[in-house]
Amino acid sequence: MNLEKAKQTAETRLHNRLKRPGDENVKDNAQLSLISEVKNLSDQLNTLNYQLYCARTGHGGLQEARSLLEDDSRIKRKTLWIDSIRCQRIRAHYPSVNILLGR
């Protein structure tokens, strides 16, 4: 936001300078430095906006991955709970491995 305000200030100064009557409206060092300042600030803003876009995109991807991992973890916990509550009782009635192997 600070760069945006600085860019607006520089653009306003440049605009006011360009509105001068014909004889005063010449390209001198001050005007050229204002033009380069506006261009530099615009480039910095574009770079920061792109970095912000990349960060937001990455954050969205991380949130999606977290959601998938949480769902996977929930499913595995429920599967383990079902196995411990329901299947263990049934397995208790199975013959032991030694009996099945004939030892």
Solvent accessible surface area in square Angstrom, and as a share of the most:
residue,aa,sasa,rsa
1,M,180,0.80
2,N,127,0.65
3,L,47,0.23
4,E,69,0.31
5,K,123,0.52
6,A,42,0.33
7,K,41,0.18
8,Q,96,0.43
9,T,73,0.42
10,A,0,0.00
11,E,69,0.31
12,T,76,0.44
13,R,114,0.42
14,L,25,0.12
15,H,107,0.48
16,N,80,0.41
17,R,33,0.12
18,L,82,0.41
19,K,137,0.58
20,R,103,0.38
21,P,96,0.60
22,G,64,0.61
23,D,136,0.71
24,E,99,0.45
25,N,58,0.30
26,V,81,0.47
27,K,151,0.64
28,D,55,0.28
29,N,126,0.65
30,A,51,0.40
31,Q,5,0.02
32,L,92,0.46
33,S,63,0.41
34,L,16,0.08
35,I,67,0.34
36,S,63,0.40
37,E,64,0.29
38,V,21,0.12
39,K,129,0.55
40,N,80,0.41
41,L,18,0.09
42,S,28,0.18
43,D,70,0.36
44,Q,74,0.33
45,L,22,0.11
46,N,97,0.50
47,T,72,0.42
48,L,88,0.44
49,N,88,0.45
50,Y,141,0.54
51,Q,101,0.45
52,L,85,0.42
53,Y,142,0.54
54,C,54,0.32
55,A,62,0.48
56,R,165,0.60
57,T,79,0.46
58,G,37,0.36
59,H,103,0.46
60,G,35,0.33
61,G,44,0.42
62,L,127,0.63
63,Q,105,0.47
64,E,102,0.46
65,A,45,0.35
66,R,162,0.59
67,S,51,0.33
68,L,110,0.55
69,L,124,0.62
70,E,92,0.41
71,D,60,0.31
72,D,63,0.32
73,S,48,0.31
74,R,124,0.45
75,I,95,0.48
76,K,116,0.49
77,R,151,0.55
78,K,118,0.50
79,T,78,0.45
80,L,126,0.63
81,W,134,0.47
82,I,56,0.28
83,D,42,0.22
84,S,61,0.39
85,I,69,0.35
86,R,145,0.53
87,C,45,0.27
88,Q,88,0.39
89,R,166,0.61
90,I,105,0.53
91,R,119,0.43
92,A,82,0.64
93,H,160,0.71
94,Y,143,0.54
95,P,71,0.45
96,S,59,0.38
97,V,102,0.59
98,N,86,0.44
99,I,122,0.62
100,L,125,0.62
101,L,109,0.54
102,G,66,0.63
103,R,213,0.78
